[in-house]
Amino acid sequence: ITNNFDGQGLSLGLFNQCLGQGSLQPLLLSYRNTNAAEFKTFFTSAEYTSINSMLTAWGGTASILSKAVPMSNQYQSDYSSLDDPDLVAADQGDIFSKATVSAKNQKSVAWATAPLYSGSSFRSAWKSALQKMSGSPAYISIQIASANAIHKKALGYMTSYGFTTLPAYLFLFDIIVQNGGLSSTILSQYNTWVKANKSASENARLKKLLALRLVLVVSEYRADVQSRKTAIIDGTGSVHGSGRNFAKEYCVGT
């Protein structure tokens, strides 16, 4: 669990899904909609009313008998809140309103800053409740379903664009987790480059994809995204200012 240090309201769970990017609400809604009675047990009456109101404002009401929010739909977008809305508009070729896309998410963030925190610190009751909830078997299953949606999208890129190595899979997986994905415009530019550079190594092709994807990222986040992705591609480097060597950390080759 992570607090609002990054302006995302709350980050929680296996991939630190957050309110600010709208990646946490679908998981919470899925749990609420399919395990309503259990969901309530983790919160006091006032806490439940508060979090349920936030979820209803974001995703609407739902019967306890309704289906879960499909995790397969969660990662359909190829963009994220790290992207510049004007650049996304150009990439999409149509009008893109950041206010329209993020308004619901920002309402969730605003909700979190009221009951969850005292200053910048978690209120202990809320932190404990959310941690216990996220460790329940039912919520773990929902997180795994969400992870599988990322996995399938990453495998789709692997198959479609001829990547075969572990670093390629991890890079593409992380592109989805942190940045949403790769738009059709970026993939078209990549294909054009590959045709002109047929002998390029997989490492070079991954770094070309990264360079194309970085264009959309807001300038203040670009260096951090670049260092994180480059570390994944090369197996060593800096991730959020921390030196990493993945082969040694995880006892795997590339």
C-alpha positions in Angstrom: 0.0 0.0 0.0 1.3 3.4 -0.9 0.0 6.9 0.1 -0.7 10.0 -2.0 3.0 11.0 -2.4 2.6 10.9 -6.2 -0.9 12.5 -6.4 -2.5 9.2 -7.2 -4.7 9.2 -4.1 -3.9 5.6 -3.1 -2.0 2.7 -4.6 -2.7 -0.8 -3.5 -1.9 -4.4 -4.3 0.1 -6.6 -6.6 1.0 -3.9 -9.1 0.2 -0.9 -6.9 -2.9 -0.1 -9.0 -4.0 3.5 -8.1 -7.0 5.7 -8.0 -5.4 8.5 -10.1 -5.0 6.3 -13.2 -8.3 4.5 -12.7 -6.6 1.1 -12.4 -7.6 0.4 -8.8 -11.3 1.2 -9.0 -12.1 -1.7 -11.3 -10.6 -4.2 -8.9 -12.4 -2.7 -5.9 -15.7 -2.7 -7.9 -15.2 -6.3 -8.9 -14.7 -7.3 -5.3 -17.6 -5.3 -4.1 -19.9 -6.6 -6.8 -19.1 -10.3 -6.3 -18.3 -10.4 -2.6 -20.5 -7.7 -1.2 -20.9 -9.2 2.3 -17.2 -10.0 2.7 -16.2 -6.5 1.4 -18.2 -4.9 4.1 -16.5 -6.9 6.9 -13.2 -5.0 6.5 -14.7 -1.6 7.2 -16.7 0.2 9.8 -20.1 1.3 8.8 -18.9 4.8 8.2 -15.8 3.6 6.3 -17.9 1.3 4.1 -20.4 4.1 3.3 -17.4 6.4 2.3 -15.6 3.9 0.1 -18.8 2.6 -1.5 -19.9 6.1 -2.4 -16.6 6.7 -4.1 -16.8 3.5 -6.1 -20.5 4.2 -7.0 -19.5 7.7 -8.2 -16.7 6.2 -10.3 -18.4 3.1 -11.7 -22.1 3.2 -10.9 -24.3 1.0 -8.8 -24.3 -2.7 -9.2 -26.3 -5.6 -7.7 -24.3 -8.0 -5.6 -25.4 -10.6 -8.1 -23.8 -8.7 -11.1 -20.8 -9.9 -12.8 -17.3 -8.6 -11.9 -15.8 -5.8 -13.8 -14.0 -7.6 -16.6 -10.3 -7.5 -16.0 -9.7 -8.2 -19.7 -11.1 -4.7 -20.4 -8.9 -3.0 -17.9 -5.9 -2.5 -20.1 -7.5 -1.6 -23.4 -6.2 2.0 -23.4 -2.6 2.5 -24.7 -2.1 5.7 -22.7 -1.7 6.7 -19.1 -1.8 9.8 -16.9 2.0 10.1 -17.4 1.3 11.2 -21.0 0.9 14.7 -22.3 -2.8 15.1 -23.4 -1.9 17.3 -26.3 0.6 14.7 -27.6 -2.0 12.0 -27.1 -4.4 14.0 -29.1 -2.0 14.1 -32.0 -1.2 10.4 -31.6 -4.9 9.6 -31.7 -5.6 11.9 -34.5 -8.7 13.3 -32.7 -9.7 15.6 -29.9 -8.5 14.4 -26.5 -9.7 16.0 -23.4 -7.7 15.3 -20.3 -10.5 16.7 -18.2 -12.9 14.2 -19.7 -10.7 11.2 -19.3 -9.4 11.9 -15.8 -12.4 13.7 -14.1 -13.8 10.5 -12.5 -10.3 9.4 -11.4 -9.6 12.8 -9.8 -12.8 12.6 -7.9 -11.5 9.4 -6.4 -8.2 11.0 -5.6 -10.0 13.9 -3.9 -12.0 11.3 -1.9 -8.9 9.6 -0.7 -7.2 12.8 0.6 -10.1 13.4 3.0 -10.8 10.3 5.0 -7.6 8.2 4.4 -5.0 10.6 5.6 -4.0 12.8 8.5 -1.7 15.2 6.7 0.4 13.0 4.5 0.2 9.9 6.7 -2.4 7.1 6.5 -5.0 7.0 9.3 -4.1 3.6 10.9 -7.7 2.2 10.7 -8.0 2.8 7.0 -4.5 1.5 6.2 -5.2 -1.7 8.2 -8.6 -2.2 6.6 -7.3 -1.8 3.1 -4.3 -4.1 3.7 -6.4 -6.8 5.2 -8.9 -6.6 2.4 -6.2 -6.8 -0.3 -4.8 -9.9 1.3 -8.2 -11.8 1.2 -8.3 -14.8 -1.1 -11.1 -13.3 -3.2 -9.3 -10.0 -3.8 -6.0 -11.9 -4.5 -7.9 -13.8 -7.2 -9.1 -10.5 -8.7 -5.6 -9.2 -8.7 -4.3 -12.3 -10.5 -7.0 -11.9 -13.1 -5.9 -8.4 -13.6 -2.3 -9.5 -13.9 -3.3 -12.1 -16.5 -4.9 -9.3 -18.6 -1.5 -7.6 -18.6 0.2 -10.8 -19.4 -2.0 -11.5 -22.4 -1.5 -8.0 -23.8 2.2 -8.4 -23.4 2.2 -11.8 -25.2 0.2 -10.2 -28.0 3.0 -7.7 -28.6 5.6 -10.5 -28.3 3.9 -12.6 -31.0 2.9 -9.8 -33.3 6.3 -8.1 -33.4 8.7 -11.1 -33.2 10.2 -10.7 -29.8 11.5 -13.8 -28.0 13.6 -12.9 -25.0 12.7 -12.5 -21.3 13.8 -8.8 -21.2 11.4 -8.1 -24.1 8.5 -9.7 -22.3 9.4 -7.8 -19.1 9.7 -4.5 -21.0 6.4 -4.9 -22.8 4.7 -6.0 -19.5 6.0 -2.9 -17.8 5.0 -0.7 -20.7 1.4 -1.8 -20.0 1.7 -1.5 -16.2 3.2 2.0 -16.2 2.2 3.5 -19.6 -0.9 1.7 -20.8 0.6 0.2 -23.9 1.7 1.0 -27.5 -0.7 2.8 -29.8 -1.3 1.9 -33.4 0.6 5.1 -34.4 3.7 4.1 -32.4 3.6 0.5 -33.8 3.3 1.8 -37.3 6.3 4.0 -36.8 8.2 1.1 -35.3 7.3 -1.2 -38.3 8.6 1.4 -40.7 11.9 1.6 -38.7 12.3 -2.2 -38.6 11.9 -2.4 -42.4 14.8 0.0 -42.7 16.8 -1.7 -40.0 16.3 -5.4 -40.7 19.5 -6.5 -39.0 18.8 -4.6 -35.8 19.2 -6.7 -32.6 16.3 -7.3 -30.3 17.9 -5.0 -27.8 18.1 -2.3 -30.4 14.5 -2.9 -31.4 13.2 -2.6 -27.8 15.1 0.6 -27.4 13.6 2.0 -30.6 10.1 1.1 -29.2 11.0 2.9 -26.0 12.2 6.0 -27.8 8.9 6.1 -29.7 6.8 5.6 -26.6 8.7 8.2 -24.6 7.6 11.0 -27.0 4.2 11.0 -25.4 5.3 11.1 -21.8 5.2 14.4 -20.0 8.7 15.9 -19.8 8.9 15.8 -16.0 8.4 12.0 -16.0 10.3 11.1 -19.1 13.8 10.6 -17.6 12.4 8.3 -14.9 10.4 6.2 -17.4 13.4 6.0 -19.7 15.8 4.8 -17.0 13.3 2.3 -15.6 12.6 0.8 -19.1 16.3 0.8 -20.1 17.2 -1.1 -16.9 14.6 -3.7 -17.8 15.9 -4.0 -21.4 19.6 -4.2 -20.3 19.1 -6.1 -17.1 20.9 -3.5 -15.1 20.4 0.2 -14.4 18.6 2.7 -12.3 14.9 2.3 -11.3 13.5 5.4 -9.5 17.0 6.2 -8.4 17.9 2.8 -7.1 20.6 0.7 -8.8 19.4 -2.7 -10.0 20.9 -5.9 -11.4 18.0 -8.2 -12.2 20.0 -11.3 -13.1 21.7 -11.2 -9.7 18.5 -10.3 -7.8 16.4 -13.0 -9.3 19.0 -15.6 -10.3 17.9 -15.6 -14.0 19.7 -15.0 -17.2 18.4 -12.9 -20.1 
